[in-house]
Amino acid sequence: MFPPPRGRRPRRVQPTHGTARTPKRLLVSTSSIAVATLASRITGFAKQVLLLTVLGVQIASPFTVAVQIPTMVSELLLGAVLTAIVVPVLVRAEREDADDGAAFVRRLFTAALLILGVGVVATTLAAPYLVRHVLLPPDGEVDVALATALAYLALPSILLYGVAALFTAILNTREDFAPGAWAPVANNLVVLAVLATYVLAPGEISLDPVRMGDTKLLILGVGSTLGAAAQLVTVALAVRRRRIDLRPLRGVDDRLRQFAGMACAIVVYVLIGQVGLIVTNHISAAHDVGGPAIYANAWALLQLPYGVLGVTILTAIMPRLSRHAASGDANDVIGDLSTTMRLTLMSLVPVAGFLTVAGPQIGEALFGYGNFRDDAERLGDAVRWSAFTLVPYSLVLVHLRVFYARGQAWMPTWIVLGITAVKIGCAVVVPLVAAAPDLVVPMLGAANGIGYAVGAIVGWVLLTRSMGAMTLDGVRRTMGVAVGATLAGASVNLLADAAIGRVALPDAFERWDAPLHVVADGLVFAVVTASLMYAAGLPELRMIRDVVRRSRPGSPEMRDTEAAPTAVLSLDEIRSLAALDRARWIASSETPLPRRHPP
């Protein structure tokens, strides 16, 4: 695809192993990735808000289902395997081969194109069946014909997403993280432009019958593929700048077979998560025309605070935890695990509490516009019912990373199997106990949370059996303080709302009623909970202050680390860094991907 120019020898890429990499440089790389992650989540959330307000539930639900297919298939064909086997072998090939792994990259790219091409053809042939029988019930509330038409237009994204993931992995092994980190942002910006074009385009999508030639239908379907293309172009340009040879070369590297067991475990892991998503889609679509869209966007809203708080905590802690796990130091692993859990609880328990109290108002404030105005409160109810999921979900991710760091590749698969089984069991019961169809989607969110709660408990038990008895005293204290402060903040919010109510605004400013209400409640809640946790003297608050101080350029701690011997990035760290962006375009799936480090 990008052969080296004639008459010039490809520039030799220095192997990652053995290069000097100072702590300051690691900090800069981590910070840039964190900024890109935040930008990706913000633009992605803006995209989801605009999508709902422009399309409305009747069109947004089929569109949500259609774009799920390319992400699910590309992840199953290539994404999971990249993390499990490709990145470690890329690093080894760079270090061991006389050509710095150039031939291996060529073989890998050729094989990836073949696998993804076959996947596109097979999925296109099976698209009607996949939409009508796998992702949607044939007699449900969601328009199957529209979802099928949009799916046909979105299926080329399978190839685009897969190649983008491969290019990101290749760049990350060369310590070039920025292109892969910013690629999802490019995707989101293109889709935002597509939605603006959709609004300006004349006409409407015909639903009875669905016509493939409708201008707006083509804008939506082709636009989603253009977003995937922008994501690929972002990383492809970086590959070209590095003059990486991608000319076709047949053959299979024997080193790949060494990692087949882990690859199998992670592929099964992804399959299990997709089964849970399929069941949820079936049940929500059978009872609510907006079910798939509301469920997916409620989960996307929950992912926003997790991406800002939970991911930041894991980014700071998990590299150290991985090194301790690799060295077999169980005591240090237990200490890192306890620290991570306490920071997670301190940060996310209050967020979950506020989302529970203010869920409907948040739904109105964020989504109560355009064609989604009448359904915004329903999305807020879904957020309220599932907000508690944030805490067990985050703890499960921590547990999975510990297992992968310790080389126990199949243990996370069994945990996710249990989570999905509990989730599906609860989801099947939901339609039987829901008092109204509007409650089905919120209760499905609660079912998802129950599954993760069980997974968090089981994960802790398995970790205890694997590493020995672990004290919970610090975790219990942090949990107690966080829950107590959250309940106090929620009580103050409820009392204030009951005593004062909403301030009457002039008609011209009526649309700002919900946003102002959320901001006021949020400020009160934050002041109360933060004050109580500070008064309780949580050591985690002091820990965060110390980390910020050490991270500032010119601080004594930073000067000391710069003067220390340089560190070498380990194979485990490289493997995890290569997976940083792999899941960012999988917005529809709530199952955590098996990564060792946060996205």
BATI-571809 format. One record per residue (C-alpha): residue in three letters; x, y, z. Coordinates in steps of 0.25 Angstrom, whole numbers, padded with zeros to 4 digits, always signed. Layout:
<pts>
ALAXYZ/...
</pts>
This chain:
<pts>
MET+0000+0000+0000/PHE+0011+0009+0004/PRO+0024+0004-0003/PRO+0037+0011-0001/PRO+0041+0021-0012/ARG+0050+0015-0023/GLY+0064+0017-0021/ARG+0064+0020-0007/ARG+0066+0010+0004/PRO+0055+0009+0015/ARG+0059+0016+0028/ARG+0064+0006+0038/VAL+0054+0007+0050/GLN+0061+0005+0063/PRO+0055-0006+0072/THR+0047-0002+0083/HIS+0054-0011+0093/GLY+0067-0005+0098/THR+0064+0009+0095/ALA+0065+0019+0106/ARG+0051+0025+0111/THR+0052+0034+0123/PRO+0040+0035+0133/LYS+0038+0049+0128/ARG+0036+0045+0113/LEU+0026+0034+0118/LEU+0019+0045+0126/VAL+0018+0053+0113/SER+0013+0041+0105/THR+0002+0038+0116/SER-0002+0052+0117/SER-0004+0053+0102/ILE-0012+0040+0101/ALA-0021+0045+0113/VAL-0024+0058+0105/ALA-0027+0050+0093/THR-0036+0041+0100/LEU-0043+0052+0107/ALA-0045+0059+0093/SER-0050+0046+0087/ARG-0060+0044+0098/ILE-0065+0058+0097/THR-0066+0058+0082/GLY-0072+0044+0082/PHE-0083+0049+0093/ALA-0086+0061+0085/LYS-0088+0052+0073/GLN-0098+0043+0080/VAL-0106+0056+0085/LEU-0107+0062+0071/LEU-0110+0048+0065/LEU-0122+0047+0075/THR-0127+0061+0074/VAL-0126+0061+0058/LEU-0131+0047+0055/GLY-0141+0044+0067/VAL-0143+0030+0072/GLN-0150+0024+0060/ILE-0138+0026+0051/ALA-0127+0026+0062/SER-0130+0012+0067/PRO-0128+0006+0053/PHE-0116+0014+0051/THR-0110+0009+0064/VAL-0112-0005+0061/ALA-0106-0003+0047/VAL-0093+0003+0051/GLN-0092-0008+0062/ILE-0089-0019+0051/PRO-0076-0013+0046/THR-0070-0011+0059/MET-0074-0025+0065/VAL-0069-0032+0052/SER-0056-0024+0051/GLU-0053-0026+0066/LEU-0056-0041+0065/LEU-0047-0043+0053/LEU-0035-0035+0056/GLY-0037-0025+0068/ALA-0036-0036+0079/VAL-0025-0044+0072/LEU-0016-0031+0071/THR-0016-0029+0086/ALA-0013-0044+0089/ILE-0003-0048+0079/VAL+0001-0038+0068/VAL+0007-0027+0077/PRO+0017-0036+0085/VAL+0021-0042+0072/LEU+0023-0029+0065/VAL+0032-0025+0076/ARG+0040-0038+0076/ALA+0041-0037+0061/GLU+0047-0023+0062/ARG+0057-0028+0072/GLU+0061-0042+0066/ASP+0060-0040+0051/ALA+0071-0035+0042/ASP+0061-0026+0035/ASP+0055-0020+0048/GLY+0042-0028+0045/ALA+0039-0022+0032/ALA+0036-0035+0025/PHE+0027-0039+0037/VAL+0019-0026+0036/ARG+0017-0028+0021/ARG+0012-0043+0023/LEU+0003-0038+0035/PHE-0003-0026+0026/THR-0006-0036+0014/ALA-0012-0046+0024/ALA-0021-0035+0030/LEU-0026-0030+0017/LEU-0030-0044+0013/ILE-0037-0047+0026/LEU-0044-0034+0026/GLY-0048-0035+0012/VAL-0054-0049+0014/GLY-0061-0043+0026/VAL-0067-0031+0018/VAL-0072-0041+0007/ALA-0078-0051+0017/THR-0085-0040+0025/THR-0091-0033+0013/LEU-0097-0047+0009/ALA-0102-0049+0023/ALA-0107-0035+0026/PRO-0122-0037+0025/TYR-0121-0049+0034/LEU-0112-0042+0044/VAL-0121-0030+0045/ARG-0134-0038+0045/HIS-0131-0050+0054/VAL-0118-0047+0061/LEU-0118-0032+0065/LEU-0133-0030+0064/PRO-0146-0038+0066/PRO-0153-0039+0053/ASP-0166-0034+0059/GLY-0161-0024+0068/GLU-0163-0009+0069/VAL-0150-0005+0062/ASP-0151-0003+0046/VAL-0143-0015+0041/ALA-0143-0011+0027/LEU-0137+0003+0030/ALA-0126-0004+0039/THR-0123-0014+0028/ALA-0122-0003+0017/LEU-0113+0005+0026/ALA-0104-0007+0030/TYR-0101-0009+0015/LEU-0096+0005+0014/ALA-0088+0003+0027/LEU-0081-0010+0024/PRO-0069-0005+0017/SER-0065+0000+0031/ILE-0061-0014+0035/LEU-0049-0013+0026/LEU-0046+0001+0030/TYR-0047-0001+0045/GLY-0038-0014+0044/VAL-0027-0007+0036/ALA-0027+0005+0045/ALA-0026-0004+0057/LEU-0014-0011+0051/PHE-0007+0002+0047/THR-0009+0007+0061/ALA-0003-0005+0067/ILE+0009-0004+0057/LEU+0011+0011+0061/ASN+0010+0008+0076/THR+0021-0002+0075/ARG+0030+0009+0070/GLU+0025+0018+0081/ASP+0017+0027+0072/PHE+0004+0028+0080/ALA-0002+0041+0076/PRO-0008+0037+0062/GLY-0016+0025+0068/ALA-0020+0033+0080/TRP-0026+0044+0071/ALA-0032+0035+0060/PRO-0045+0034+0067/VAL-0046+0049+0069/ALA-0045+0050+0054/ASN-0056+0040+0052/ASN-0065+0047+0062/LEU-0063+0061+0055/VAL-0066+0055+0041/VAL-0079+0049+0046/LEU-0083+0062+0053/ALA-0081+0068+0039/VAL-0090+0057+0033/LEU-0101+0060+0042/ALA-0101+0075+0039/THR-0101+0071+0024/TYR-0113+0062+0027/VAL-0121+0074+0034/LEU-0118+0083+0022/ALA-0121+0072+0011/PRO-0136+0073+0006/GLY-0146+0062+0007/GLU-0148+0051+0018/ILE-0145+0037+0019/SER-0156+0028+0014/LEU-0160+0017+0024/ASP-0171+0011+0017/PRO-0165+0006+0008/VAL-0150+0008+0011/ARG-0143+0013-0002/MET-0128+0011-0003/GLY-0128+0023-0012/ASP-0133+0033-0002/THR-0123+0045-0001/LYS-0123+0045+0014/LEU-0122+0030+0016/LEU-0110+0031+0007/ILE-0104+0042+0015/LEU-0106+0034+0028/GLY-0100+0021+0023/VAL-0089+0026+0014/GLY-0086+0037+0025/SER-0083+0026+0036/THR-0073+0019+0026/LEU-0067+0033+0023/GLY-0064+0034+0038/ALA-0057+0021+0038/ALA-0049+0025+0026/ALA-0045+0038+0034/GLN-0040+0029+0045/LEU-0032+0020+0036/VAL-0026+0032+0028/THR-0021+0038+0041/VAL-0012+0026+0045/ALA-0009+0023+0030/LEU-0002+0037+0028/ALA+0006+0034+0040/VAL+0010+0020+0034/ARG+0014+0027+0021/ARG+0022+0037+0028/ARG+0030+0026+0035/ARG+0032+0019+0021/ILE+0027+0006+0026/ASP+0027-0004+0015/LEU+0013-0011+0013/ARG+0015-0018+0000/PRO+0008-0031-0001/LEU+0016-0043+0004/ARG+0010-0057+0007/GLY+0013-0066+0018/VAL+0010-0068+0033/ASP+0021-0065+0043/ASP+0023-0077+0053/ARG+0024-0068+0065/LEU+0009-0065+0064/ARG+0006-0079+0068/GLN+0013-0077+0082/PHE+0001-0067+0085/ALA-0010-0075+0080/GLY-0016-0079+0094/MET-0017-0065+0098/ALA-0023-0061+0085/CYS-0033-0072+0087/ALA-0037-0067+0101/ILE-0039-0053+0096/VAL-0047-0056+0084/VAL-0056-0065+0093/TYR-0057-0053+0102/VAL-0061-0043+0091/LEU-0072-0053+0086/ILE-0078-0054+0100/GLY-0079-0039+0101/GLN-0086-0039+0088/VAL-0096-0049+0092/GLY-0100-0040+0103/LEU-0101-0028+0094/ILE-0110-0036+0084/VAL-0119-0041+0095/THR-0121-0027+0100/ASN-0124-0022+0086/HIS-0134-0032+0084/ILE-0142-0029+0097/SER-0141-0014+0096/ALA-0145-0014+0081/ALA-0157-0023+0084/HIS-0163-0014+0094/ASP-0159+0000+0090/VAL-0156+0007+0077/GLY-0145+0015+0083/GLY-0140+0003+0091/PRO-0126+0001+0085/ALA-0123+0016+0083/ILE-0127+0019+0097/TYR-0120+0008+0104/ALA-0107+0011+0096/ASN-0107+0025+0099/ALA-0110+0024+0113/TRP-0098+0015+0114/ALA-0090+0025+0106/LEU-0093+0036+0116/LEU-0088+0027+0128/GLN-0075+0025+0120/LEU-0072+0039+0120/PRO-0069+0041+0135/TYR-0062+0027+0135/GLY-0054+0032+0123/VAL-0050+0045+0131/LEU-0048+0039+0145/GLY-0047+0024+0144/VAL-0037+0024+0132/THR-0029+0035+0139/ILE-0027+0026+0151/LEU-0024+0014+0144/THR-0014+0021+0135/ALA-0006+0025+0147/ILE-0006+0012+0154/MET-0007+0001+0145/PRO+0007+0001+0138/ARG+0013+0000+0152/LEU+0004-0012+0156/SER+0007-0019+0143/ARG+0022-0018+0146/HIS+0020-0024+0160/ALA+0011-0035+0155/ALA+0021-0039+0144/SER+0032-0039+0155/GLY+0023-0048+0163/ASP+0023-0039+0175/ALA+0009-0042+0181/ASN+0010-0032+0193/ASP+0013-0020+0183/VAL+0002-0025+0174/ILE-0008-0025+0186/GLY-0004-0011+0190/ASP-0006-0006+0176/LEU-0019-0013+0175/SER-0024-0007+0188/THR-0019+0007+0184/THR-0026+0006+0171/MET-0039+0001+0177/ARG-0039+0012+0188/LEU-0037+0023+0177/THR-0048+0017+0168/LEU-0058+0017+0180/MET-0055+0031+0184/SER-0056+0037+0170/LEU-0068+0029+0164/VAL-0077+0026+0176/PRO-0081+0041+0177/VAL-0083+0042+0162/ALA-0092+0029+0162/GLY-0100+0036+0173/PHE-0102+0049+0166/LEU-0106+0042+0153/THR-0116+0034+0161/VAL-0122+0046+0167/ALA-0122+0055+0155/GLY-0123+0045+0144/PRO-0136+0050+0138/GLN-0132+0065+0138/ILE-0119+0061+0132/GLY-0126+0054+0121/GLU-0134+0067+0118/ALA-0122+0076+0119/LEU-0114+0068+0109/PHE-0124+0062+0100/GLY-0137+0070+0101/TYR-0136+0076+0087/GLY-0140+0074+0073/ASN-0147+0061+0069/PHE-0143+0055+0083/ARG-0149+0065+0092/ASP-0161+0056+0096/ASP-0152+0044+0099/ALA-0140+0051+0107/GLU-0146+0048+0120/ARG-0147+0033+0117/LEU-0133+0033+0114/GLY-0130+0040+0127/ASP-0138+0030+0134/ALA-0129+0019+0128/VAL-0117+0026+0133/ARG-0123+0027+0147/TRP-0126+0012+0147/SER-0112+0008+0143/ALA-0104+0019+0149/PHE-0099+0009+0160/THR-0093+0001+0149/LEU-0081+0011+0149/VAL-0075+0005+0162/PRO-0075-0010+0159/TYR-0072-0008+0145/SER-0059+0000+0149/LEU-0055-0011+0159/VAL-0057-0022+0149/LEU-0047-0015+0139/VAL-0037-0014+0150/HIS-0038-0028+0154/LEU-0037-0033+0139/ARG-0024-0024+0137/VAL-0018-0031+0149/PHE-0021-0045+0143/TYR-0015-0042+0130/ALA-0003-0035+0136/ARG-0001-0049+0144/GLY-0002-0057+0131/GLN-0016-0063+0135/ALA-0022-0061+0121/TRP-0034-0070+0123/MET-0039-0065+0136/PRO-0045-0051+0131/THR-0052-0060+0121/TRP-0059-0068+0131/ILE-0062-0055+0139/VAL-0069-0049+0127/LEU-0076-0061+0124/GLY-0082-0061+0138/ILE-0085-0046+0137/THR-0092-0048+0123/ALA-0100-0060+0129/VAL-0105-0052+0140/LYS-0108-0040+0131/ILE-0116-0049+0121/GLY-0123-0056+0132/CYS-0128-0043+0138/ALA-0131-0037+0125/VAL-0140-0048+0121/VAL-0148-0046+0133/VAL-0150-0031+0131/PRO-0161-0031+0121/LEU-0169-0040+0131/VAL-0168-0031+0142/ALA-0168-0017+0136/ALA-0180-0010+0139/ALA-0180-0002+0126/PRO-0172-0003+0112/ASP-0165+0010+0116/LEU-0158+0003+0128/VAL-0152-0008+0120/VAL-0140-0001+0115/PRO-0137+0005+0129/MET-0138-0008+0135/LEU-0129-0014+0125/GLY-0119-0004+0130/ALA-0121-0009+0144/ALA-0119-0023+0139/ASN-0106-0020+0133/GLY-0101-0014+0146/ILE-0106-0026+0154/GLY-0097-0034+0145/TYR-0085-0025+0148/ALA-0088-0025+0162/VAL-0087-0041+0163/GLY-0074-0040+0154/ALA-0068-0030+0164/ILE-0070-0040+0175/VAL-0066-0052+0168/GLY-0053-0045+0162/TRP-0049-0041+0177/VAL-0051-0056+0181/LEU-0043-0061+0170/LEU-0032-0051+0173/THR-0032-0055+0187/ARG-0031-0070+0184/SER-0020-0066+0174/MET-0011-0057+0182/GLY-0015-0061+0196/ALA-0023-0053+0207/MET-0024-0038+0204/THR-0028-0028+0215/LEU-0040-0020+0212/ASP-0039-0010+0223/GLY-0035+0002+0215/VAL-0045-0001+0204/ARG-0056-0003+0214/ARG-0053+0011+0220/THR-0052+0018+0207/MET-0065+0011+0202/GLY-0072+0015+0215/VAL-0068+0030+0215/ALA-0071+0031+0200/VAL-0085+0025+0201/GLY-0088+0033+0214/ALA-0084+0046+0207/THR-0091+0043+0194/LEU-0104+0040+0202/ALA-0103+0053+0210/GLY-0101+0061+0196/ALA-0113+0054+0190/SER-0121+0057+0203/VAL-0117+0072+0202/ASN-0121+0072+0187/LEU-0135+0065+0189/LEU-0138+0075+0201/ALA-0134+0087+0193/ASP-0142+0083+0181/ALA-0154+0080+0190/ALA-0153+0093+0198/ILE-0150+0102+0186/GLY-0154+0095+0174/ARG-0149+0100+0160/VAL-0148+0115+0159/ALA-0158+0120+0149/LEU-0151+0126+0137/PRO-0157+0135+0126/ASP-0163+0127+0114/ALA-0151+0132+0105/PHE-0141+0124+0114/GLU-0150+0112+0117/ARG-0141+0103+0110/TRP-0130+0106+0120/ASP-0138+0101+0131/ALA-0133+0087+0132/PRO-0118+0091+0129/LEU-0118+0101+0140/HIS-0125+0092+0150/VAL-0114+0081+0147/VAL-0103+0091+0149/ALA-0109+0096+0162/ASP-0111+0082+0167/GLY-0097+0078+0163/LEU-0090+0089+0170/VAL-0098+0087+0183/PHE-0095+0072+0182/ALA-0080+0074+0179/VAL-0078+0084+0191/VAL-0085+0075+0201/THR-0079+0062+0197/ALA-0065+0067+0195/SER-0066+0075+0208/LEU-0070+0062+0216/MET-0059+0054+0209/TYR-0049+0064+0212/ALA-0053+0065+0227/ALA-0052+0050+0228/GLY-0038+0051+0225/LEU-0037+0041+0213/PRO-0023+0038+0210/GLU-0026+0036+0195/LEU-0029+0052+0195/ARG-0014+0054+0200/MET-0009+0043+0190/ILE-0016+0051+0178/ARG-0009+0064+0183/ASP+0004+0058+0184/VAL+0003+0052+0170/VAL-0001+0065+0164/ARG+0011+0072+0171/ARG+0021+0061+0166/SER+0016+0062+0152/ARG+0018+0077+0150/PRO+0031+0080+0142/GLY+0042+0085+0150/SER+0038+0079+0163/PRO+0048+0072+0171/GLU+0042+0059+0169/MET+0043+0061+0154/ARG+0057+0065+0154/ASP+0061+0053+0162/THR+0054+0044+0152/GLU+0061+0051+0141/ALA+0074+0049+0147/ALA+0072+0034+0150/PRO+0076+0023+0140/THR+0066+0022+0128/ALA+0056+0011+0128/VAL+0053+0002+0117/LEU+0039-0001+0113/SER+0035-0015+0115/LEU+0028-0024+0106/ASP+0016-0025+0114/GLU+0015-0009+0114/ILE+0017-0009+0099/ARG+0006-0019+0097/SER-0004-0011+0106/LEU+0000+0002+0100/ALA-0003-0004+0086/ALA-0018-0007+0090/LEU-0020+0008+0095/ASP-0030+0012+0084/ARG-0035-0002+0080/ALA-0048-0001+0087/ARG-0051+0014+0085/TRP-0059+0012+0073/ILE-0068+0001+0079/ALA-0077+0011+0085/SER-0089+0001+0085/SER-0083-0010+0094/GLU-0083-0009+0109/THR-0074-0021+0111/PRO-0060-0017+0116/LEU-0049-0021+0106/PRO-0038-0030+0112/ARG-0027-0019+0113/ARG-0017-0018+0123/HIS-0016-0003+0123/PRO-0028+0007+0122/PRO-0031+0012+0108/
</pts>
